[in-house]
Amino acid sequence: MSKSKIFDSFEKLIGDWETTGTFVTEDQSTPITITGTDKYEWFPGKKFLIHTADVMVGEEKIDVIEIIGDYNEAKDACAMHAFQNDGNHDIMWAKVIGSDEFIFEGDDTRATLTIHASENTMSARWERLHNDKWIHWMDMSFRKK
């Protein structure tokens, strides 16, 4: 896939999304509710995608700004630099698989994001690396406003 095809696929993400989900706790027994909003928009020049998230994970408020772009030909993916209100900075890679699916991969987290046929909803399944094994971490649903 080429940079232009990946950027064409990003077009489906553009907009404001209502966000709901479930975060699975460390012991995998007590789910925590996630609610809020996500927004995807092009940075002027359409060379980078800006993703902002404003969510509540249980009682904790999480704000994120993510800059997606910087295509790496060897990885056939775009870098995703996420900055959180708690001071964390993560780097992941966005890769398109199929026409309506993305894989986001980091060193110890990964997600499969699926845009559904109507393009008004999408879902994501997140996993994290724990003791050298990928375990279920979060399920997210998004509805375009």
N, C-alpha and C positions, 0 to 999 in steps of 0.2 A: 504494500500500500504506500502511497505517497503522502507528503505533507498536505497537499491540496485535498486529497480524499479524506484525510482525517479531519481537516478543518471543515469540509463540507458536512461530515457527520456531526460535528459539534453544533451545527446550525439547529439541529433538533432539540438541543438543550436550552436554547435561548428562551428566556421568559422568567416569570415569577411562579414559584411552585409552593404549594402547601405541603408541609413535610410531617409525616408521622412515622413512628417506628418503635422498635423494641430493642433495647440494649441488654445483652445477656451478661450477668455478673460473673465474677471470677469463678465461683463455685458452680456456675451453669444452672442454678436453681431458681433465682429470683430475677425475673425480667423487670427492667426499668423502662418506663414510657418515655418516648421522645416526641416532642411536638415543636413546630416552628415554621420557618420559611427558608427557602433557598432561592437564589437568583443567579441566572447566568446571563451575561451580556458581553458584547464585543468591546474591547478596549479600542479607542479611536485608531484607525488604520487597519483594523481587523487582522492583526498579527498575533494577538493574545486574547484569550478568553478569561474574563473575570468572573469568579464564582464567589458569592458571599452566602453565608449561612448564619441564621440567627435562631437558635434552638434551645429548648429546655430539655436536659437529660435528667429526668426526675426533678429535683429541686435546683440543679446546677445550670446556670446560663452559660451557653457556649456561643461565642461569636468567632467566625472564621472568614478570612479573605484568602482566596486562592488564585494564583496566576498560572494559567495553563497555556503552554506554547512551547517554544524552544524545542523544535523537532529534532530528534536524534535518529539519523538514518539507520545506524547499526541496530538500534533497538526497535526501529519502526514504531516509535512512540513519542509522545510529547511529555515534557517535564511538567509536573504539577507541584508548585511551591505553595504550601498552606501555612498560614500564620494564624495562631489562635490567641484569644484574649488572655489566656493564662501564660503566654510567653513561649509556648511550644512552636516549633517550626519543623514541618515534615516535608520530605520530597518523595513523590510517588511518580509513576509513569502511566500515562493514559494510552491505551492501545485499542483500536477498533477491531472487533471480531464480528463479522457478519454486518448486515445493514443497520441493525438496531441494537447492538450490544457493544459494551465497552468493558475492558478489564483495567482496573486501577491497581497497580502493584507497588508496594514499598518493601523495605527490608523485612518488616515483621507484620505487615497488614496487606490485605488484598480485598478487592470487591469486584463483583460482576454487576454492572448496571444494565438493565434491560429497558428499552423504550417500547411501550406496548403499541399495538397496531393503530390505535386512535391518535397516538402521539400526544395525548392529553394526560397520560399517566406513565409512570416509570417506577421501577422497583430496583432495589439493590440488596444483595446479600454480602455481608462483610465477614471476613475471617481474620484471625490473628494467629501468629506463631506462638505456641506455648510448648516448651520442652521439645522442640524440634518437630512439632506436629501442628498442622493447621486445625484450629477449632472455630466453631461458629461463634460470632461475636455480635452482629447486629443484623436486623432486617429493617429496611427502610422502604416507605412508599411515598410517592410524590404525585400530586395532582396539580396540573397547570391552572393558574387562576384566570 
